[in-house]
Amino acid sequence: MILVCGEALFDLFSDDPDAPSLNFRAQIGGSPFNVAVGLARLGQASAFFGGISTDMLGHRLFDRLTAEGVDTRFVIRSDRTTTLSLVQKDAGGHPAYTFYGEASADRMVSDTDLPPPTVDTSVIHIGSYTVLVEPVATALKTLVRRERSRCLISFDPNIRPTVVGDMARWRKNTEDLVHMSDLIKVSDEDLASIHPAQDPERIAKRWIKAGAGLVVVTRGAAGAFASTSRYDLDLPGHAVEVADTVGAGDTFQAALLMGLTEAGVTSRPALDNVDSATLTGILETSIRAAAITCSRAGADLPRRSDLAAVGTSAE
């Protein structure tokens, strides 16, 4: 089982931001939440650890996890509010986020809420703003330190400047977590935020030297670059008519974790020894999965049957 940890929220999209009055469309979101759902849709056993409110929106979040087949035994329910994110898309469908969630349910998870060690968890995935805001950030780091000798640790920085605007804090926190992680998936945009004017491929190789087993840099339409201690890979993108890019990175993450799990790469020794042909196939599937999400409005992550429909098999 893959345990996904972090935020659960609602994205609010405005149909016409220039109109005199605003009408919003609310969609379930949160990067880790999306990854957990994406894994379940791809046929992988996943569980979600995070805070979800008992308010109206929180009930919808929890019910979605249940409906998608995500294990909810580690969800922390509270009467704190659900985080809201206003999403503004540019002409190319690229989103910008503004978050409203101070002291909300997803941020107020603490060390006392940590799930117990379970024999069925082989991979733990963390990321986004819950690795930086307190008290949940301390809780997640405590979990990683406790489990890193037993589980493969996956990390996606997923930088959100409108939650914390201090890039120095994001940079230090990311570098700290790099040293605790086995697998890192990061977008070129996030790297540009915390390491401006630095070559993403050089950063990936530096993180490998710092102890990571696999670093994957996603580049939108340009595909992805991957670095290990033994080889590098450079894969092109998959052409698609873009509706928007909301949830594309989460889709890539879910497909990457699915592929590694099905290839038996759920431990650090296995990650260190995965061959280039196997990893190439996994990354190609991840790129195509993300392209499917880009062809849809909002974070509508693909199911396993959708992968075959674009000429890719996950079997």
C-alpha positions as CSV (number, residue, x, y, z in Angstrom):
1,M,0.0,0.0,0.0
2,I,1.1,3.6,-0.7
3,L,0.4,6.0,2.1
4,V,-0.1,9.6,0.7
5,C,0.2,12.4,3.2
6,G,-0.8,16.1,3.0
7,E,-3.6,18.5,2.2
8,A,-7.2,18.0,1.1
9,L,-9.1,21.1,-0.1
10,F,-11.5,22.7,-2.6
11,D,-10.3,24.6,-5.7
12,L,-12.6,27.5,-6.7
13,F,-12.5,28.3,-10.4
14,S,-14.1,31.4,-11.8
15,D,-15.8,30.9,-15.2
16,D,-15.2,34.6,-16.2
17,P,-12.8,36.5,-13.9
18,D,-13.5,39.7,-15.8
19,A,-17.2,39.6,-15.3
20,P,-18.9,42.2,-13.0
21,S,-19.9,39.5,-10.6
22,L,-18.0,36.3,-10.0
23,N,-19.4,32.8,-10.3
24,F,-17.2,30.0,-8.9
25,R,-17.1,26.3,-9.7
26,A,-15.8,24.3,-6.7
27,Q,-13.8,21.1,-7.4
28,I,-12.1,18.8,-4.9
29,G,-8.3,19.1,-4.9
30,G,-5.1,19.2,-2.9
31,S,-2.0,17.7,-4.5
32,P,-1.6,14.7,-2.1
33,F,-5.4,14.1,-2.1
34,N,-5.2,14.0,-5.9
35,V,-2.3,11.6,-5.8
36,A,-4.1,9.2,-3.5
37,V,-7.2,9.2,-5.7
38,G,-5.1,8.9,-8.8
39,L,-3.4,5.8,-7.4
40,A,-6.7,4.2,-6.6
41,R,-8.0,5.0,-10.1
42,L,-4.9,3.3,-11.6
43,G,-5.6,0.2,-9.5
44,Q,-3.1,0.7,-6.7
45,A,-3.9,0.3,-3.0
46,S,-3.6,3.8,-1.5
47,A,-4.4,5.4,1.9
48,F,-4.6,9.0,2.8
49,F,-3.2,10.6,6.0
50,G,-4.2,14.2,6.5
51,G,-6.7,16.4,8.2
52,I,-10.2,16.7,6.8
53,S,-12.9,18.9,8.3
54,T,-16.3,17.8,9.5
55,D,-17.9,20.8,7.7
56,M,-19.9,20.5,4.6
57,L,-16.9,20.5,2.3
58,G,-15.0,18.1,4.5
59,H,-17.8,15.6,4.2
60,R,-17.5,15.8,0.5
61,L,-13.8,15.3,0.6
62,F,-14.1,12.2,2.9
63,D,-16.9,10.8,0.8
64,R,-14.8,11.2,-2.4
65,L,-12.0,9.2,-0.9
66,T,-14.4,6.5,0.1
67,A,-16.0,6.4,-3.3
68,E,-12.7,6.2,-5.1
69,G,-11.6,3.3,-2.9
70,V,-8.9,5.1,-1.0
71,D,-8.2,3.7,2.5
72,T,-9.5,6.4,5.0
73,R,-8.5,4.8,8.3
74,F,-5.7,7.4,8.9
75,V,-7.8,10.5,8.1
76,I,-8.0,12.9,11.0
77,R,-11.4,14.5,11.2
78,S,-11.8,17.9,13.0
79,D,-14.2,20.8,13.3
80,R,-11.7,23.2,11.8
81,T,-12.5,24.6,8.4
82,T,-11.7,23.3,4.9
83,T,-8.9,25.1,3.0
84,L,-10.1,26.9,-0.1
85,S,-7.9,27.7,-3.1
86,L,-8.8,30.3,-5.7
87,V,-7.5,29.2,-9.1
88,Q,-6.7,31.7,-11.9
89,K,-5.8,30.1,-15.3
90,D,-3.8,31.9,-17.9
91,A,-4.4,31.7,-21.7
92,G,-2.4,28.5,-21.8
93,G,-4.4,26.8,-19.0
94,H,-1.6,27.1,-16.5
95,P,-3.0,27.8,-13.0
96,A,-2.0,30.3,-10.3
97,Y,-3.3,29.6,-6.8
98,T,-4.4,31.8,-3.9
99,F,-5.0,29.8,-0.6
100,Y,-7.3,30.6,2.2
101,G,-6.7,28.1,5.0
102,E,-5.0,29.5,8.1
103,A,-5.5,27.0,11.0
104,S,-7.6,24.8,8.8
105,A,-8.1,21.1,9.2
106,D,-5.3,20.0,6.9
107,R,-2.7,22.3,8.6
108,M,-3.5,21.4,12.2
109,V,-2.4,17.8,12.2
110,S,0.2,17.1,14.9
111,D,2.6,14.3,16.0
112,T,-0.1,12.8,18.2
113,D,-2.2,12.1,15.1
114,L,0.5,10.0,13.3
115,P,-0.7,6.6,12.0
116,P,0.8,3.6,13.7
117,P,3.4,1.5,11.7
118,T,1.6,-0.9,9.5
119,V,3.1,-3.9,7.7
120,D,1.1,-3.2,4.5
121,T,2.7,0.2,3.8
122,S,5.7,0.0,1.5
123,V,5.8,3.6,0.1
124,I,5.1,7.0,1.8
125,H,4.5,10.0,-0.3
126,I,4.6,13.6,1.1
127,G,4.6,17.0,-0.5
128,S,3.2,20.5,-1.1
129,Y,2.6,23.1,1.5
130,T,1.9,20.7,4.3
131,V,5.6,19.9,4.5
132,L,6.2,23.6,5.4
133,V,3.3,25.0,7.5
134,E,3.0,24.0,11.1
135,P,2.1,21.9,13.0
136,V,1.5,19.4,10.1
137,A,5.0,19.9,8.7
138,T,6.6,18.6,11.9
139,A,4.2,15.7,12.0
140,L,5.0,14.6,8.5
141,K,8.8,14.9,9.1
142,T,8.4,12.8,12.2
143,L,6.6,10.2,10.2
144,V,9.3,10.1,7.6
145,R,12.1,9.8,10.1
146,R,10.2,7.0,11.8
147,E,9.5,5.0,8.6
148,R,12.4,5.8,6.2
149,S,14.3,2.7,7.2
150,R,11.3,0.5,6.4
151,C,9.4,2.4,3.6
152,L,10.4,4.0,0.3
153,I,10.0,7.8,0.8
154,S,8.6,9.8,-2.1
155,F,8.6,13.7,-2.1
156,D,7.1,16.4,-4.3
157,P,8.0,19.9,-3.2
158,N,5.1,21.4,-5.1
159,I,6.0,25.0,-4.2
160,R,3.0,27.3,-3.3
161,P,4.3,30.9,-2.9
162,T,0.8,32.2,-1.9
163,V,0.9,29.9,1.2
164,V,4.4,30.9,2.2
165,G,6.0,33.7,0.2
166,D,9.5,33.3,1.6
167,M,11.4,31.4,-1.0
168,A,14.4,31.0,1.3
169,R,12.1,28.9,3.6
170,W,10.9,26.8,0.8
171,R,14.5,26.3,-0.5
172,K,15.8,25.2,2.9
173,N,12.9,23.0,3.7
174,T,13.1,21.3,0.3
175,E,16.8,20.7,0.7
176,D,16.3,19.2,4.2
177,L,13.6,16.8,2.8
178,V,15.8,15.9,-0.1
179,H,18.2,14.3,2.4
180,M,15.3,12.2,3.8
181,S,13.8,11.1,0.5
182,D,14.5,8.2,-1.9
183,L,12.3,9.4,-4.8
184,I,11.8,13.1,-5.7
185,K,9.5,14.3,-8.4
186,V,9.7,18.1,-9.0
187,S,8.6,20.4,-11.8
188,D,11.0,22.7,-13.6
189,E,8.7,25.6,-12.5
190,D,9.2,24.7,-8.8
191,L,13.0,24.5,-9.3
192,A,13.0,27.9,-10.9
193,S,11.2,29.3,-7.8
194,I,13.6,28.0,-5.3
195,H,16.8,27.9,-7.4
196,P,16.4,30.6,-10.1
197,A,18.9,30.6,-12.9
198,Q,20.2,27.2,-12.1
199,D,20.0,24.3,-14.5
200,P,17.3,21.8,-13.4
201,E,19.4,18.8,-14.6
202,R,22.3,19.9,-12.5
203,I,20.1,20.3,-9.5
204,A,18.7,16.8,-10.1
205,K,22.2,15.3,-10.2
206,R,23.2,17.2,-7.1
207,W,20.2,15.8,-5.2
208,I,21.3,12.3,-6.3
209,K,24.7,13.0,-4.8
210,A,22.9,14.2,-1.6
211,G,21.4,10.8,-1.2
212,A,18.2,10.5,-3.4
213,G,17.9,7.4,-5.5
214,L,15.8,8.8,-8.3
215,V,15.0,12.4,-9.2
216,V,12.5,13.2,-11.9
217,V,12.1,16.7,-13.3
218,T,8.8,17.3,-15.2
219,R,8.9,19.9,-17.9
220,G,5.3,20.2,-19.0
221,A,5.0,19.8,-22.8
222,A,8.7,19.1,-23.0
223,G,8.4,15.8,-21.1
224,A,10.7,14.8,-18.3
225,F,14.3,14.3,-17.2
226,A,15.3,11.6,-14.7
227,S,18.6,11.1,-12.9
228,T,19.9,8.1,-10.9
229,S,23.3,7.3,-9.6
230,R,23.9,5.1,-12.7
231,Y,22.3,6.8,-15.6
232,D,20.1,9.7,-16.8
233,L,17.0,9.7,-19.0
234,D,15.5,12.4,-21.2
235,L,12.0,11.8,-22.5
236,P,9.8,13.9,-24.8
237,G,6.3,15.1,-24.0
238,H,3.0,13.7,-25.4
239,A,1.1,16.1,-27.6
240,V,-2.4,16.9,-26.5
241,E,-4.9,19.7,-26.8
242,V,-4.7,21.3,-23.4
243,A,-7.8,22.3,-21.5
244,D,-5.7,23.2,-18.5
245,T,-2.8,21.8,-16.5
246,V,-4.5,21.5,-13.1
247,G,-3.6,18.1,-11.6
248,A,-1.1,17.1,-14.3
249,G,1.8,16.9,-11.9
250,D,-0.3,14.9,-9.4
251,T,-1.2,12.5,-12.3
252,F,2.4,12.1,-13.2
253,Q,3.2,11.4,-9.6
254,A,0.5,8.8,-9.2
255,A,1.4,7.0,-12.4
256,L,5.1,7.1,-11.4
257,L,4.4,5.5,-8.1
258,M,2.1,2.9,-9.8
259,G,4.7,2.0,-12.3
260,L,7.5,1.6,-9.7
261,T,5.2,-0.5,-7.4
262,E,4.1,-2.8,-10.2
263,A,7.8,-3.3,-11.2
264,G,8.6,-4.3,-7.6
265,V,10.5,-1.1,-6.9
266,T,9.2,-0.5,-3.4
267,S,12.5,-0.5,-1.4
268,R,15.6,1.6,-1.7
269,P,17.8,-1.3,-2.9
270,A,15.2,-2.0,-5.7
271,L,15.2,1.7,-6.6
272,D,19.0,1.8,-6.8
273,N,19.0,-1.2,-9.2
274,V,16.0,-0.4,-11.5
275,D,17.2,-0.7,-15.1
276,S,16.9,2.1,-17.6
277,A,14.5,0.2,-19.8
278,T,12.0,-0.4,-17.0
279,L,12.3,3.2,-15.8
280,T,11.8,4.5,-19.3
281,G,8.6,2.6,-19.7
282,I,7.3,3.9,-16.4
283,L,8.1,7.5,-17.2
284,E,6.5,7.2,-20.7
285,T,3.3,6.0,-19.0
286,S,3.5,8.8,-16.5
287,I,3.9,11.4,-19.2
288,R,0.9,10.1,-21.1
289,A,-1.2,9.9,-18.0
290,A,-0.4,13.6,-17.3
291,A,-1.4,14.4,-20.9
292,I,-4.8,12.9,-20.3
293,T,-5.4,15.1,-17.3
294,C,-4.2,18.2,-19.4
295,S,-6.9,17.4,-21.9
296,R,-9.6,17.7,-19.3
297,A,-10.8,20.6,-17.2
298,G,-9.7,20.5,-13.6
299,A,-7.9,17.7,-11.7
300,D,-9.8,14.8,-13.4
301,L,-7.2,12.1,-13.1
302,P,-7.3,9.1,-15.5
303,R,-8.3,5.6,-14.8
304,R,-6.4,2.6,-15.9
305,S,-8.6,2.0,-18.9
306,D,-7.8,5.6,-20.0
307,L,-4.1,4.8,-20.4
308,A,-4.8,2.0,-22.9
309,A,-7.0,4.5,-24.9
310,V,-4.0,6.7,-25.6
311,G,-1.8,3.8,-26.8
312,T,-0.2,3.0,-23.4
313,S,-0.5,-0.1,-21.4
314,A,0.0,-0.3,-17.7
315,E,-0.3,-4.0,-17.7
